[in-house]
Amino acid sequence: MVKRNKLPGAAAAVLMGCAVLLAGCGQPESQEPAGSAPATSSAAPQASDQASGSASGSGSAATESAPAEEAETSAPAAEETDAPAEGTAETGECKADQLEAAIKTEPGAGAAGSVYRSLVVTNIDSEDCTVRGYPGVSYVDAAGNQVGAPADRDAAAEKVTVTLAPGESAVAQLQQTNAGNYGPECNQSDVAGVRVYPPNDTAWLTAPQETIGCANEAVVLMTVGTFVAA
């Protein structure tokens, strides 16, 4: 018969306590990962906040730079202009209302059947202007109606630009043939002046001159040259 020893009550209590302690010591080991989880979880929001902050910072920078880029691309380019620099403005062409015209006969200017005269235009304006080339020329009667054919152009004349300050003049040679040279075919008519069109102008002015012209437009009584400085 086997004999069993019974532990005293104190020993049994000690053993029971150890068992409880061992059970308690093992518990933290099994829950330690769970205990560390909050730290990881806490770090995650921090990292998330940093990422969010960084993204927010980048978005703000992009938003701020956009207007600058837009302003740069939308700014209009400097306009190019053909306006002359100050002090180099081009002088305009003389117009009819800026001029006064006269017919002058120089001594010894007569030729067989014709006379060489000077058509003079003077700047009566307050600004400089220029003349270049041939004037348009024809006879007119007292009512301002054209008499006969307009003047031919002297093909040998050269074009030069003449700048007229206020009060200055330019002159074009004007050959006038005697209407009596053409007999009955001339159909003579009284002339009160010479109508003058400045170059490149459709307006005209009149240089007074009383003479006889030919109403027949097939008869050309005048030949005009280009303007030169007087």
Secondary structure, DSSP 8 states (H G I E B T S, - for coil): --------HHHHHHHHHHHHHHHHHHHHHHHHHHHHHHHHHHHHHHHHHHHHHHHHHHHHHHHHHHHHHHHHHHS----------TT-----B--GGGEEEEEEEEEEEEETTEEEEEEEEEE-SSS-EEEES--EEEEE-TTS-EES---EE-TT----EEEE-TT-EEEEEEEEE-GGGGGGGG-EEEEEEEEEE-TT-S--EEEEEEEEEES-TT---EEE---EE-
